[in-house]
Amino acid sequence: MAAVVVTILLNALDGFDVLSISFAAPGIADEWGLKRDALGWVLSMELIGMAVGSIVLGGAADRFGRRPTILVCLMAMTLGMYMVSETSSITELSIWRVITGLGIGGMLAAINAVVAEFSSRKWRNLSLSLMVIGYPLGAVGGGLVARQLLEGGDWRSIFVFGAAATAAFIPLVLVFIPESPAFLAEKRPSNALQRINRTLFRFGLPNISALPPVSSAKNMRSVFDIFRPSLIRTTLLVTFAYFTHVSCYYFFMKWIPKIVVDLGFDASSAADILIWAMLGGATGGAVYGVLTHWFGIKPVTIAALLGSFVMVSLFGRTTPDLQVLALVAGITGFFINGAAVAFYVILARAFPVHVRASGTGFGIGTGRAGAVVGPALAGILFAGGTPLASVMMLMAMGSLLAAVAIYFLKLNSAEEPETNGHLHT
């Protein structure tokens, strides 16, 4: 339980780290005189790092372990966040945001595997959903802090706070997240049995006397199995769906503060609208986890994606009134983040242990290209004079396309057998 709670907090940290640039965007644009198209690329920089980090460090988590990967990612995030506060040019800022993104991307792949492997089958969907809603909760908490920092200082203070908060998680991971028994049983280092039993003892579970037998098929496993016939359909469909949805998701989340400021409101009011979107997102993620128990993963996911399409489109036609904007943003966040939660559940359930972090990392990492394209494409459209309502409709199409892809997905549970009732192998 403690390990799962820490992963929720880690994802909350990711939520703040990713959206810190959104809170800071108006100040950055003012300081360097950035136009909308240039700002769109700045907003996308850490997403490039996240794409690479998810793929590369997701593979590292399957090779070297979940725990050491998380620790390395935390160090990269701490360094990247702090150095942004010291930058003197857009180029420097962009480089450090890419480095921050590398850590965030690897972290997402690793903690998704940790939650799946430390949760029982009965509660796995709910545990994964709770982990993912840490992201909007972190954004909400970070938004409240950012609002105060923006009122009493400049945008750089947001990143100083983020660096300190990230560094504080390193000892928490060392204490509360041991290496996954499922990973140790799969990779079998020389002291695997002793390490597994130490972890089982910490969680109040009985020891095992021997490791499960290894079949010849297991000996031939590879991280590239996600491209084999048995998994390639799932890999491609989930990656495409994630790509198109996150292009919509990150456009919405990253452009909200700037759009609200351009409607004539101040930066702190714009942060409030983003906070409402994150609150709606946290609620949507929690509700998604409950609804999947009743209706299944696919139907609830498709419903959330269709809701996202409708609400993002509607936001572009909303009356420029703060209360109305907050309400619509909250409902939009409910659907758009509920759908985002779905992908983490699907990825964790679709891939077996030996490629769980790799499959998650590839799906998230390749799909993150959509997160880069979304804000940047919107910046180009805005700079070209495309009206707000039209931009919102075009970007909302990403969620609609994702719904179509999920409809055609044949999702297998891909559940691994359990040894002694508690060890996933």
Secondary structure per residue as TSV (DSSP state, phi and psi in degrees):
chain	resnum	aa	ss	phi	psi
A	1	M	-	360.0	-42.9
A	2	A	H	-61.5	-40.2
A	3	A	H	-63.7	-41.1
A	4	V	H	-65.9	-41.3
A	5	V	H	-60.1	-42.2
A	6	V	H	-65.4	-36.6
A	7	T	H	-65.7	-34.5
A	8	I	H	-62.1	-44.4
A	9	L	H	-65.9	-37.1
A	10	L	H	-64.3	-39.6
A	11	N	H	-70.0	-32.1
A	12	A	H	-62.2	-40.5
A	13	L	H	-62.0	-42.1
A	14	D	H	-59.9	-40.5
A	15	G	H	-59.3	-43.6
A	16	F	H	-68.7	-44.5
A	17	D	H	-60.6	-43.0
A	18	V	H	-67.0	-44.4
A	19	L	H	-89.6	-0.4
A	20	S	H	-58.5	-35.8
A	21	I	H	-68.1	-28.8
A	22	S	H	-68.8	-43.8
A	23	F	H	-63.0	-34.6
A	24	A	H	-86.0	-12.1
A	25	A	H	-53.8	-47.0
A	26	P	H	-59.6	-40.6
A	27	G	H	-67.4	-38.6
A	28	I	H	-64.7	-44.2
A	29	A	H	-61.2	-40.1
A	30	D	H	-69.0	-42.9
A	31	E	H	-63.9	-41.2
A	32	W	H	-108.4	5.7
A	33	G	T	62.6	42.5
A	34	L	-	-79.8	139.6
A	35	K	-	-84.1	169.4
A	36	R	H	-61.4	-39.3
A	37	D	H	-66.8	-40.7
A	38	A	H	-66.6	-40.0
A	39	L	H	-64.0	-35.5
A	40	G	H	-58.3	-39.1
A	41	W	H	-71.3	-38.4
A	42	V	H	-61.1	-42.0
A	43	L	H	-64.7	-18.9
A	44	S	H	-97.4	-6.7
A	45	M	H	-60.3	-47.8
A	46	E	H	-69.1	-21.1
A	47	L	H	-70.1	-31.8
A	48	I	H	-62.7	-46.4
A	49	G	H	-62.1	-38.5
A	50	M	H	-63.3	-38.3
A	51	A	H	-62.6	-48.2
A	52	V	H	-66.8	-43.9
A	53	G	H	-62.4	-39.8
A	54	S	H	-61.9	-43.4
A	55	I	H	-73.1	-52.1
A	56	V	H	-71.9	-50.7
A	57	L	H	-78.1	-22.6
A	58	G	H	-62.4	-42.4
A	59	G	H	-64.5	-36.8
A	60	A	H	-64.2	-36.3
A	61	A	H	-65.5	-31.7
A	62	D	H	-78.3	-21.1
A	63	R	H	-95.7	-45.2
A	64	F	H	-105.8	-14.8
A	65	G	-	122.5	152.5
A	66	R	H	-70.3	-45.3
A	67	R	H	-62.9	-52.4
A	68	P	H	-63.1	-32.3
A	69	T	H	-64.5	-43.7
A	70	I	H	-60.6	-42.5
A	71	L	H	-64.7	-42.9
A	72	V	H	-62.5	-41.4
A	73	C	H	-63.5	-40.2
A	74	L	H	-62.3	-39.4
A	75	M	H	-66.6	-41.0
A	76	A	H	-64.3	-40.7
A	77	M	H	-65.5	-42.0
A	78	T	H	-61.0	-47.9
A	79	L	H	-61.7	-46.8
A	80	G	H	-63.3	-43.6
A	81	M	H	-63.1	-45.6
A	82	Y	H	-65.4	-42.7
A	83	M	H	-67.7	-26.2
A	84	V	H	-59.8	-36.6
A	85	S	T	-68.9	-14.9
A	86	E	T	-105.1	3.8
A	87	T	-	-73.3	153.5
A	88	S	-	-123.6	6.5
A	89	S	S	-154.2	160.1
A	90	I	H	-64.0	-35.0
A	91	T	H	-62.1	-47.6
A	92	E	H	-61.1	-45.6
A	93	L	H	-58.5	-43.3
A	94	S	H	-64.1	-41.5
A	95	I	H	-61.3	-45.8
A	96	W	H	-70.8	-28.5
A	97	R	H	-69.9	-34.1
A	98	V	H	-63.5	-43.4
A	99	I	H	-64.2	-42.5
A	100	T	H	-58.4	-43.3
A	101	G	H	-63.0	-35.2
A	102	L	H	-56.8	-46.2
A	103	G	H	-65.6	-41.9
A	104	I	H	-64.0	-43.8
A	105	G	H	-61.6	-46.3
A	106	G	H	-64.1	-37.4
A	107	M	H	-61.3	-44.7
A	108	L	H	-60.9	-43.5
A	109	A	H	-65.4	-41.7
A	110	A	H	-70.3	-44.6
A	111	I	H	-73.0	-27.0
A	112	N	H	-62.1	-41.8
A	113	A	H	-67.0	-40.2
A	114	V	H	-59.7	-47.4
A	115	V	H	-63.5	-44.5
A	116	A	H	-60.7	-35.9
A	117	E	H	-89.8	-16.4
A	118	F	H	-101.4	0.3
A	119	S	S	-105.6	148.3
A	120	S	-	-73.4	161.9
A	121	R	T	-59.5	-39.0
A	122	K	T	-61.3	-40.6
A	123	W	T	-107.3	10.0
A	124	R	H	-64.8	-45.9
A	125	N	H	-59.6	-45.0
A	126	L	H	-66.2	-41.0
A	127	S	H	-61.9	-42.7
A	128	L	H	-64.4	-39.9
A	129	S	H	-64.5	-42.9
A	130	L	H	-64.2	-38.6
A	131	M	H	-60.7	-44.3
A	132	V	H	-69.7	-33.5
A	133	I	H	-73.6	-8.6
A	134	G	H	-58.0	-30.9
A	135	Y	H	-60.4	-56.3
A	136	P	H	-67.2	-30.4
A	137	L	H	-64.4	-39.4
A	138	G	H	-65.4	-37.5
A	139	A	H	-66.7	-37.3
A	140	V	H	-65.6	-50.7
A	141	G	H	-60.9	-42.1
A	142	G	H	-65.7	-34.2
A	143	G	H	-65.4	-39.2
A	144	L	H	-64.6	-41.1
A	145	V	H	-66.8	-44.6
A	146	A	H	-60.8	-36.8
A	147	R	H	-60.4	-44.0
A	148	Q	H	-67.7	-40.1
A	149	L	H	-65.6	-37.9
A	150	L	H	-68.5	-31.8
A	151	E	H	-74.5	-32.3
A	152	G	H	-106.6	-1.6
A	153	G	S	-157.3	-155.4
A	154	D	-	-111.2	-178.8
A	155	W	T	-65.5	-23.4
A	156	R	H	-65.6	-29.3
A	157	S	H	-64.3	-24.9
A	158	I	H	-61.7	-40.7
A	159	F	H	-78.1	-29.8
A	160	V	H	-63.5	-45.5
A	161	F	H	-60.4	-45.0
A	162	G	H	-61.0	-39.8
A	163	A	H	-64.6	-43.2
A	164	A	H	-64.4	-42.9
A	165	A	H	-64.2	-39.7
A	166	T	H	-65.6	-44.9
A	167	A	H	-60.7	-32.9
A	168	A	T	-65.7	-19.1
A	169	F	H	-83.4	-15.7
A	170	I	H	-59.7	-51.0
A	171	P	H	-65.3	-29.9
A	172	L	H	-63.4	-41.6
A	173	V	H	-66.2	-41.6
A	174	L	H	-59.5	-36.6
A	175	V	H	-85.4	-42.6
A	176	F	H	-105.7	-12.4
A	177	I	-	-118.2	96.2
A	178	P	-	-75.7	172.3
A	179	E	-	-68.0	145.2
A	180	S	-	-63.9	126.7
A	181	P	H	-57.0	-36.1
A	182	A	H	-62.9	-40.5
A	183	F	H	-65.1	-44.3
A	184	L	H	-64.3	-39.2
A	185	A	H	-67.6	-30.5
A	186	E	H	-76.7	-44.8
A	187	K	H	-89.4	-28.4
A	188	R	-	55.9	59.5
A	189	P	-	-64.9	170.4
A	190	S	T	-58.6	-32.7
A	191	N	T	-107.1	29.2
A	192	A	H	-59.5	-46.1
A	193	L	H	-62.3	-43.5
A	194	Q	H	-64.5	-42.1
A	195	R	H	-66.2	-39.6
A	196	I	H	-62.6	-46.0
A	197	N	H	-66.5	-34.0
A	198	R	H	-62.6	-41.2
A	199	T	H	-68.3	-42.7
A	200	L	H	-61.2	-39.2
A	201	F	H	-62.4	-40.9
A	202	R	H	-61.3	-33.0
A	203	F	T	-94.7	9.8
A	204	G	T	72.0	27.2
A	205	L	-	-109.2	152.1
A	206	P	-	-67.7	149.7
A	207	N	-	-69.5	163.2
A	208	I	-	-110.4	147.3
A	209	S	S	-87.5	-21.7
A	210	A	S	-157.1	157.3
A	211	L	-	-73.2	150.4
A	212	P	-	-60.7	148.6
A	213	P	-	-63.4	150.4
A	214	V	-	-103.8	125.2
A	215	S	-	-83.2	163.3
A	216	S	H	-63.5	-31.2
A	217	A	H	-65.2	-38.8
A	218	K	H	-63.1	-37.3
A	219	N	H	-64.4	-21.4
A	220	M	T	-96.4	5.3
A	221	R	-	-70.1	152.8
A	222	S	-	-147.1	155.1
A	223	V	G	-65.6	-15.7
A	224	F	G	-84.6	4.6
A	225	D	G	-63.1	-20.2
A	226	I	G	-64.8	-13.8
A	227	F	G	-104.1	5.4
A	228	R	S	-81.3	161.7
A	229	P	H	-52.3	-33.8
A	230	S	H	-70.9	-21.5
A	231	L	H	-124.0	-10.6
A	232	I	H	-63.4	-37.0
A	233	R	H	-62.9	-46.0
A	234	T	H	-62.0	-44.8
A	235	T	H	-58.0	-47.4
A	236	L	H	-71.3	-44.4
A	237	L	H	-66.4	-44.1
A	238	V	H	-66.0	-39.4
A	239	T	H	-64.1	-44.3
A	240	F	H	-62.2	-46.4
A	241	A	H	-62.6	-41.6
A	242	Y	H	-66.0	-41.4
A	243	F	H	-56.1	-50.6
A	244	T	H	-71.3	-38.2
A	245	H	H	-69.9	-43.2
A	246	V	H	-70.6	-21.9
A	247	S	H	-62.5	-38.6
A	248	C	H	-72.6	-45.9
A	249	Y	H	-58.4	-52.0
A	250	Y	H	-75.1	-28.6
A	251	F	H	-58.6	-49.7
A	252	F	H	-63.7	-49.1
A	253	M	H	-69.7	-35.7
A	254	K	H	-84.6	-25.9
A	255	W	H	-94.6	-12.7
A	256	I	H	-52.3	-53.0
A	257	P	H	-58.2	-43.3
A	258	K	H	-67.3	-41.4
A	259	I	H	-61.8	-44.9
A	260	V	H	-65.3	-41.1
A	261	V	H	-61.6	-42.0
A	262	D	H	-67.7	-19.0
A	263	L	T	-80.9	-2.8
A	264	G	T	109.2	9.1
A	265	F	-	-102.3	163.0
A	266	D	-	-82.7	171.5
A	267	A	H	-65.3	-37.1
A	268	S	H	-67.9	-35.9
A	269	S	H	-66.8	-37.3
A	270	A	H	-63.7	-39.3
A	271	A	H	-62.6	-35.9
A	272	D	H	-61.2	-40.6
A	273	I	H	-64.6	-41.4
A	274	L	H	-64.6	-38.0
A	275	I	H	-61.2	-42.2
A	276	W	H	-62.4	-38.6
A	277	A	H	-63.2	-39.8
A	278	M	H	-70.0	-37.5
A	279	L	H	-62.3	-43.7
A	280	G	H	-61.4	-38.1
A	281	G	H	-64.7	-41.8
A	282	A	H	-62.9	-41.6
A	283	T	H	-64.5	-44.0
A	284	G	H	-62.1	-39.7
A	285	G	H	-64.1	-42.4
A	286	A	H	-66.4	-43.8
A	287	V	H	-64.0	-38.5
A	288	Y	H	-57.5	-46.8
A	289	G	H	-58.8	-36.1
A	290	V	H	-74.0	-44.3
A	291	L	H	-65.0	-29.8
A	292	T	H	-64.2	-26.4
A	293	H	H	-66.8	-29.2
A	294	W	H	-95.1	-38.6
A	295	F	H	-117.8	-7.5
A	296	G	-	92.4	162.1
A	297	I	H	-69.2	-49.0
A	298	K	H	-64.4	-51.0
A	299	P	H	-59.6	-41.6
A	300	V	H	-68.8	-37.6
A	301	T	H	-63.7	-45.9
A	302	I	H	-63.0	-41.7
A	303	A	H	-61.3	-41.5
A	304	A	H	-65.8	-39.9
A	305	L	H	-66.2	-40.6
A	306	L	H	-66.5	-39.1
A	307	G	H	-62.5	-38.5
A	308	S	H	-62.0	-44.7
A	309	F	H	-58.1	-46.2
A	310	V	H	-66.0	-45.9
A	311	M	H	-74.4	-37.4
A	312	V	H	-64.1	-40.4
A	313	S	H	-61.7	-41.2
A	314	L	H	-67.6	-34.1
A	315	F	H	-58.1	-34.3
A	316	G	T	-70.3	-11.5
A	317	R	T	-115.8	14.0
A	318	T	-	-80.7	142.6
A	319	T	-	-58.5	134.5
A	320	P	S	-72.4	67.8
A	321	D	-	-126.1	131.6
A	322	L	H	-59.0	-41.3
A	323	Q	H	-66.7	-41.3
A	324	V	H	-67.3	-43.5
A	325	L	H	-61.1	-41.0
A	326	A	H	-63.5	-42.5
A	327	L	H	-63.6	-48.7
A	328	V	H	-65.3	-39.9
A	329	A	H	-62.6	-40.1
A	330	G	H	-64.5	-43.1
A	331	I	H	-67.5	-39.3
A	332	T	H	-61.6	-45.5
A	333	G	H	-59.3	-36.8
A	334	F	H	-55.7	-49.0
A	335	F	H	-78.8	-42.8
A	336	I	H	-69.1	-35.5
A	337	N	H	-84.3	-30.3
A	338	G	H	-57.4	-40.0
A	339	A	H	-68.4	-37.4
A	340	A	H	-63.8	-40.4
A	341	V	H	-57.3	-39.5
A	342	A	H	-56.1	-39.7
A	343	F	H	-67.5	-35.2
A	344	Y	H	-68.2	-37.7
A	345	V	H	-65.5	-46.0
A	346	I	H	-62.6	-44.5
A	347	L	H	-63.2	-43.3
A	348	A	H	-67.6	-31.1
A	349	R	H	-86.2	-20.1
A	350	A	H	-85.5	-24.1
A	351	F	S	-115.5	139.7
A	352	P	-	-72.5	171.9
A	353	V	G	-54.2	-46.5
A	354	H	G	-68.2	-16.4
A	355	V	G	-127.9	19.2
A	356	R	H	-64.0	-49.0
A	357	A	H	-71.1	-36.0
A	358	S	H	-66.0	-45.8
A	359	G	H	-64.1	-44.0
A	360	T	H	-62.4	-44.3
A	361	G	H	-63.3	-40.9
A	362	F	H	-67.4	-45.2
A	363	G	H	-61.0	-47.6
A	364	I	H	-69.4	-45.0
A	365	G	H	-64.5	-50.1
A	366	T	H	-66.3	-40.5
A	367	G	H	-63.7	-27.5
A	368	R	H	-62.9	-18.1
A	369	A	H	-56.9	-32.9
A	370	G	H	-65.6	-34.3
A	371	A	H	-67.5	-30.3
A	372	V	H	-74.7	-45.0
A	373	V	H	-66.2	-39.6
A	374	G	H	-54.7	-62.9
A	375	P	H	-61.6	-38.1
A	376	A	H	-68.3	-43.9
A	377	L	H	-62.3	-41.5
A	378	A	H	-61.4	-39.2
A	379	G	H	-61.3	-40.8
A	380	I	H	-65.6	-42.9
A	381	L	H	-64.2	-43.9
A	382	F	H	-61.4	-44.8
A	383	A	H	-63.8	-28.5
A	384	G	T	-83.1	1.4
A	385	G	T	90.3	10.9
A	386	T	-	-67.4	130.9
A	387	P	-	-61.6	153.2
A	388	L	H	-55.3	-46.6
A	389	A	H	-60.2	-38.4
A	390	S	H	-70.3	-40.4
A	391	V	H	-62.3	-44.6
A	392	M	H	-61.3	-42.1
A	393	M	H	-64.1	-45.3
A	394	L	H	-62.4	-43.6
A	395	M	H	-70.9	-30.7
A	396	A	H	-65.2	-22.7
A	397	M	H	-59.3	-23.6
A	398	G	H	-58.6	-43.0
A	399	S	H	-68.6	-34.6
A	400	L	H	-65.5	-43.9
A	401	L	H	-63.2	-38.1
A	402	A	H	-62.9	-39.0
A	403	A	H	-61.1	-40.0
A	404	V	H	-63.8	-44.6
A	405	A	H	-62.8	-43.0
A	406	I	H	-65.9	-32.4
A	407	Y	H	-58.5	-38.8
A	408	F	T	-87.7	-2.3
A	409	L	-	-76.7	127.3
A	410	K	-	-96.6	96.3
A	411	L	-	-89.6	118.3
A	412	N	-	-96.8	149.0
A	413	S	-	-66.3	-28.4
A	414	A	-	50.4	36.4
A	415	E	-	-77.6	134.3
A	416	E	-	-86.6	151.3
A	417	P	-	-66.9	156.7
A	418	E	E	-107.6	138.0
A	419	T	E	-98.7	129.9
A	420	N	T	56.0	20.8
A	421	G	T	82.6	-4.3
A	422	H	T	-144.3	-8.9
A	423	L	E	-105.9	116.0
A	424	H	E	-84.3	130.8
A	425	T	-	-130.2	360.0
